[in-house]
Amino acid sequence: MRRPVEPSTKAYEAEPATKPDDDKPQAPRGFALIPKETLRNWASLGGKIAKHDLRAHRFTAEAARAAGKRGGEAIAKDREYMRKLGRRGGNAKATARKAAQATQTETPADVGHTDHPSE
């Protein structure tokens, strides 16, 4: 007969799952018992080993460019979104320009300088 296993740390605080036909809570099993930090470390090790064995996926510049192009084409199909995005960019640029002009002061090179060559 199996005994219910208690979680090894207090890191696991999720509510126990219930079966649809039973009202008694079900004890966590398998990976649900392992602390999240341990699972994260295992995943990190797996990635490092795959990289070391040259089995990890690596983007080349061409593959990254192609993926970005596909993503850009997909989002550009939504014309309303693109219109709003362009308006936000234009408004942000205008606001930044106005703020820069408001804080701009005369520099020593500007003093005594005129736009008319005859003066």
Backbone as CSV, one residue per row, in Angstrom:
resi,resn,N_x,N_y,N_z,CA_x,CA_y,CA_z,C_x,C_y,C_z
1,MET,0.825,-1.177,0.000,0.000,0.000,0.000,0.875,1.249,0.000
2,ARG,0.536,2.211,-0.851,1.322,3.433,-0.952,0.879,4.438,0.100
3,ARG,1.845,5.141,0.621,1.541,6.233,1.540,1.530,7.534,0.764
4,PRO,0.686,8.499,1.138,0.731,9.794,0.461,2.059,10.476,0.751
5,VAL,2.635,11.075,-0.257,3.927,11.738,-0.138,3.695,13.218,0.123
6,GLU,4.365,13.739,1.119,4.272,15.162,1.440,5.300,15.926,0.619
7,PRO,5.006,17.173,0.233,5.997,17.983,-0.487,7.241,18.174,0.359
8,SER,8.409,18.183,-0.288,9.670,18.272,0.436,9.961,19.686,0.939
9,THR,9.366,20.709,0.326,9.591,22.080,0.774,8.262,22.806,0.846
10,LYS,8.291,23.992,1.412,7.087,24.806,1.497,6.903,25.656,0.251
11,ALA,7.766,25.481,-0.741,7.664,26.256,-1.971,6.399,25.895,-2.736
12,TYR,5.904,24.683,-2.548,4.704,24.252,-3.244,3.503,24.657,-2.408
13,GLU,2.743,25.635,-2.881,1.573,26.091,-2.150,0.325,26.101,-3.018
14,ALA,0.385,25.442,-4.155,-0.778,25.409,-5.034,-1.863,24.548,-4.405
15,GLU,-3.100,24.852,-4.731,-4.203,24.077,-4.200,-4.198,22.695,-4.842
16,PRO,-4.465,21.661,-4.070,-4.454,20.321,-4.641,-5.549,20.145,-5.690
17,ALA,-5.246,19.357,-6.696,-6.213,19.112,-7.762,-7.318,18.202,-7.254
18,THR,-8.487,18.342,-7.820,-9.601,17.476,-7.442,-10.061,16.701,-8.666
19,LYS,-10.523,15.500,-8.422,-11.085,14.706,-9.502,-12.500,15.190,-9.763
20,PRO,-12.974,15.146,-10.990,-14.322,15.618,-11.273,-15.415,14.822,-10.554
21,ASP,-15.174,13.515,-10.339,-16.206,12.694,-9.713,-15.994,12.500,-8.215
22,ASP,-14.959,13.097,-7.666,-14.654,12.911,-6.256,-14.373,14.270,-5.619
23,ASP,-14.849,14.480,-4.406,-14.635,15.750,-3.723,-13.362,15.768,-2.888
24,LYS,-12.722,14.618,-2.735,-11.498,14.575,-1.932,-10.339,15.131,-2.750
25,PRO,-9.497,15.996,-2.139,-8.346,16.526,-2.877,-7.343,15.430,-3.192
26,GLN,-6.712,15.579,-4.339,-5.723,14.610,-4.784,-4.346,15.152,-4.434
27,ALA,-3.486,14.330,-3.871,-2.137,14.749,-3.500,-1.313,14.972,-4.760
28,PRO,-0.450,15.981,-4.757,0.405,16.206,-5.932,1.357,15.037,-6.120
29,ARG,1.623,14.724,-7.400,2.505,13.607,-7.703,3.504,14.032,-8.767
30,GLY,4.530,13.228,-8.938,5.503,13.435,-10.001,6.239,14.765,-9.887
31,PHE,6.292,15.495,-10.996,7.033,16.749,-11.025,6.390,17.831,-10.158
32,ALA,5.124,17.680,-9.826,4.465,18.666,-8.971,5.056,18.671,-7.568
33,LEU,5.697,17.597,-7.169,6.323,17.525,-5.847,7.690,18.194,-5.811
34,ILE,8.314,18.361,-6.946,9.671,18.898,-7.004,9.607,20.416,-6.912
35,PRO,10.434,21.008,-6.060,10.436,22.468,-5.936,10.739,23.139,-7.279
36,LYS,10.121,24.293,-7.489,10.269,25.017,-8.765,11.731,25.353,-9.062
37,GLU,12.499,25.709,-8.039,13.905,26.068,-8.250,14.708,24.879,-8.765
38,THR,14.415,23.686,-8.256,15.102,22.483,-8.723,14.759,22.204,-10.184
39,LEU,13.482,22.335,-10.539,13.080,22.135,-11.930,13.766,23.147,-12.846
40,ARG,13.867,24.385,-12.382,14.518,25.426,-13.176,15.998,25.095,-13.389
41,ASN,16.661,24.580,-12.332,18.070,24.200,-12.457,18.240,23.045,-13.435
42,TRP,17.353,22.067,-13.374,17.422,20.943,-14.312,17.265,21.424,-15.750
43,ALA,16.311,22.312,-15.973,16.098,22.827,-17.325,17.328,23.578,-17.805
44,SER,17.941,24.344,-16.914,19.148,25.086,-17.273,20.277,24.138,-17.655
45,LEU,20.448,23.081,-16.876,21.491,22.099,-17.185,21.236,21.434,-18.535
46,GLY,19.983,21.121,-18.813,19.663,20.501,-20.101,20.050,21.400,-21.260
47,GLY,19.782,22.705,-21.119,20.156,23.645,-22.172,21.659,23.756,-22.326
48,LYS,22.366,23.766,-21.217,23.832,23.876,-21.281,24.449,22.639,-21.923
49,ILE,23.904,21.465,-21.593,24.432,20.229,-22.179,24.150,20.188,-23.676
50,ALA,22.951,20.587,-24.072,22.614,20.594,-25.494,23.523,21.545,-26.250
51,LYS,23.827,22.679,-25.653,24.722,23.634,-26.306,26.131,23.052,-26.411
52,HIS,26.571,22.403,-25.345,27.905,21.817,-25.331,28.030,20.719,-26.377
53,ASP,26.973,19.921,-26.542,26.987,18.823,-27.516,26.626,19.289,-28.921
54,LEU,26.462,20.583,-29.114,26.109,21.197,-30.403,24.767,20.677,-30.928
55,ARG,23.839,20.372,-30.014,22.509,19.940,-30.405,21.485,21.066,-30.231
56,ALA,21.909,22.176,-29.648,20.979,23.273,-29.398,20.731,24.039,-30.691
57,HIS,19.531,24.589,-30.815,19.201,25.372,-32.007,19.911,26.719,-31.939
58,ARG,20.523,27.107,-33.041,21.189,28.402,-33.106,20.677,29.139,-34.323
59,PHE,20.289,30.375,-34.113,19.853,31.207,-35.224,21.062,31.753,-35.952
60,THR,21.009,31.676,-37.255,21.985,32.405,-38.052,21.373,33.770,-38.335
61,ALA,22.158,34.689,-38.827,21.635,36.015,-39.138,20.537,35.918,-40.196
62,GLU,20.724,35.029,-41.170,19.724,34.883,-42.227,18.414,34.307,-41.679
63,ALA,18.512,33.306,-40.791,17.310,32.700,-40.220,16.563,33.703,-39.343
64,ALA,17.310,34.501,-38.575,16.680,35.513,-37.730,16.000,36.578,-38.587
65,ARG,16.641,36.965,-39.665,16.067,37.971,-40.573,14.777,37.448,-41.203
66,ALA,14.795,36.180,-41.627,13.605,35.581,-42.246,12.464,35.466,-41.228
67,ALA,12.790,35.101,-39.985,11.753,34.990,-38.954,11.157,36.360,-38.658
68,GLY,11.989,37.379,-38.591,11.491,38.736,-38.358,10.619,39.217,-39.502
69,LYS,11.006,38.855,-40.706,10.211,39.263,-41.866,8.837,38.604,-41.846
70,ARG,8.796,37.308,-41.500,7.505,36.610,-41.411,6.630,37.234,-40.329
71,GLY,7.226,37.559,-39.191,6.465,38.191,-38.120,5.958,39.557,-38.523
72,GLY,6.791,40.328,-39.198,6.387,41.652,-39.651,5.271,41.587,-40.670
73,GLU,5.351,40.624,-41.576,4.286,40.471,-42.574,2.972,40.076,-41.912
74,ALA,3.052,39.236,-40.883,1.833,38.788,-40.205,1.165,39.943,-39.473
75,ILE,1.949,40.772,-38.801,1.360,41.870,-38.030,0.918,43.002,-38.950
76,ALA,1.586,43.172,-40.082,1.248,44.259,-40.994,-0.085,44.027,-41.701
77,LYS,-0.594,42.814,-41.663,-1.895,42.536,-42.290,-3.028,43.246,-41.551
78,ASP,-2.818,43.538,-40.274,-3.824,44.247,-39.482,-3.617,45.747,-39.702
79,ARG,-4.294,46.307,-40.687,-4.098,47.701,-41.071,-4.483,48.676,-39.964
80,GLU,-5.534,48.367,-39.222,-5.963,49.254,-38.136,-4.882,49.347,-37.055
81,TYR,-4.279,48.216,-36.719,-3.205,48.201,-35.729,-2.015,49.019,-36.225
82,MET,-1.666,48.844,-37.493,-0.529,49.584,-38.047,-0.805,51.082,-38.058
83,ARG,-2.052,51.484,-38.334,-2.405,52.900,-38.328,-2.223,53.481,-36.928
84,LYS,-2.719,52.758,-35.920,-2.585,53.220,-34.539,-1.123,53.278,-34.111
85,LEU,-0.353,52.295,-34.540,1.059,52.248,-34.199,1.811,53.437,-34.801
86,GLY,1.521,53.746,-36.056,2.155,54.891,-36.707,1.772,56.201,-36.039
87,ARG,0.511,56.330,-35.653,0.066,57.547,-34.974,0.769,57.707,-33.633
88,ARG,0.910,56.598,-32.894,1.612,56.673,-31.607,3.058,57.108,-31.791
89,GLY,3.716,56.559,-32.805,5.106,56.932,-33.070,5.243,58.392,-33.457
90,GLY,4.332,58.867,-34.309,4.366,60.261,-34.719,4.103,61.202,-33.558
91,ASN,3.145,60.871,-32.714,2.852,61.698,-31.550,4.027,61.721,-30.575
92,ALA,4.661,60.584,-30.372,5.804,60.511,-29.459,6.961,61.354,-29.991
93,LYS,7.184,61.305,-31.288,8.275,62.083,-31.877,7.995,63.577,-31.762
94,ALA,6.742,63.975,-32.001,6.385,65.390,-31.894,6.520,65.876,-30.457
95,THR,6.104,65.065,-29.502,6.228,65.436,-28.087,7.692,65.586,-27.697
96,ALA,8.526,64.669,-28.147,9.952,64.741,-27.835,10.583,65.982,-28.461
97,ARG,10.187,66.296,-29.691,10.726,67.472,-30.367,10.341,68.749,-29.623
98,LYS,9.080,68.837,-29.189,8.620,70.015,-28.452,9.346,70.140,-27.121
99,ALA,9.562,69.030,-26.436,10.272,69.062,-25.159,11.711,69.507,-25.349
100,ALA,12.337,69.043,-26.422,13.722,69.443,-26.691,13.801,70.928,-27.013
101,GLN,12.838,71.447,-27.766,12.839,72.868,-28.101,12.566,73.720,-26.870
102,ALA,11.744,73.249,-25.959,11.425,74.016,-24.762,12.620,74.115,-23.830
103,THR,13.476,73.109,-23.812,14.632,73.117,-22.919,15.883,73.668,-23.585
104,GLN,15.798,73.944,-24.870,16.969,74.425,-25.607,17.281,75.864,-25.198
105,THR,18.535,76.131,-24.898,18.968,77.481,-24.525,19.995,77.959,-25.531
106,GLU,20.268,79.254,-25.492,21.280,79.798,-26.399,22.650,79.325,-25.979
107,THR,23.424,78.927,-26.948,24.801,78.526,-26.676,25.699,79.709,-27.000
108,PRO,26.903,79.733,-26.482,27.810,80.856,-26.788,28.029,81.046,-28.285
109,ALA,27.940,79.970,-29.074,28.135,80.095,-30.523,26.961,80.836,-31.162
110,ASP,25.765,80.769,-30.545,24.581,81.437,-31.090,24.586,82.928,-30.806
111,VAL,25.282,83.363,-29.784,25.260,84.766,-29.405,25.976,85.573,-30.479
112,GLY,25.335,86.603,-30.964,25.934,87.462,-31.989,25.811,86.894,-33.394
113,HIS,25.238,85.739,-33.550,25.081,85.144,-34.883,23.741,85.566,-35.469
114,THR,23.758,85.960,-36.719,22.531,86.320,-37.414,22.394,85.480,-38.651
115,ASP,21.153,85.399,-39.149,20.902,84.625,-40.354,21.129,85.441,-41.620
116,HIS,21.258,86.763,-41.497,21.453,87.610,-42.660,22.926,87.837,-42.892
117,PRO,23.419,87.537,-44.080,24.852,87.712,-44.358,25.244,89.186,-44.460
118,SER,24.313,90.081,-44.681,24.668,91.476,-44.844,24.943,92.134,-43.499
119,GLU,24.547,91.533,-42.406,24.771,92.175,-41.116,26.061,91.813,-40.502
